């Protein structure tokens, strides 16, 4: 192998190695950027601010919450979720102040129970009841839809309100 051939080979291998490094860095940057597009799976206190509850869910909290957590998911169509712990016995005040009614008992979603237990590991067994939220106004003349749902999670000495909304 001649010296010039060896030099060309080293340059090609160097470029090839640099290409792998650059491609790897580009993949890392793109993956990190893509994580931000879909919102965060993490519960925080400000993904949906408490002051936004009337606009997103059509409800207000009648008393100061003991705990308030929310998250926003989705890319093109957003998905909002809120978990609120209210004082025990505040269910009627919440329902009455928002002109809502307690619905049927439904099975408790395991993901919701996991989120509640992450916030309060001592949470007792809970029963879940649907809450029919009012239909969202179609602010753009009808093409935008916001689908809302809610549930009360009740147990001995514990009350949680779980709200979801998603766009289409």
C-alpha positions, 0 to 999 in steps of 0.5 A: 500500500502506497503512502498516498493510498494510506493517506486517502484511506485514513481520511475516508475512515476519519470522515466515516468516524466523524459521520457516525459521531455527527449522526449520533449527536443529531439523533440525540438532539432530535429525540430530545426535541421530540420529547417536548412535542407531546407534552410531559407525562409528568404531573406538575402544578402548572400544566393546567393552571387552576385559573384555567379550569373554567375555560378548559373544564367549565368548573370552579373549585369551591374551596382551596384544594389540598393538592393540585396536579395536572399534565398536558399530553398530545402533539397535534390534539392536546390532552389535558388532565387534572387531579385535585384533592379537596377536603373530605365532604366537599363533593356536594359543594363542588357539584352544587357550585358547578351545577353538576350531578354525581353519575354512576359508579364506574371502575377506577382507571388503574393509571389514575389510581397510580397517580393518586397513590404517587401523590398520597401513598396512604390513600384508602380504597376509592370509588369512582363516580362519573361527573357529566361536564357541560359541553365546551363552547365552540369558539371557532364556529364549530370545527374545534371540539373540546371533549370533557369528562370528570369523575369523583374519587371518594374513599373514607376521609378522602375526595379527589376530582379527576378531570380530562379534556382533549381536542379534536 
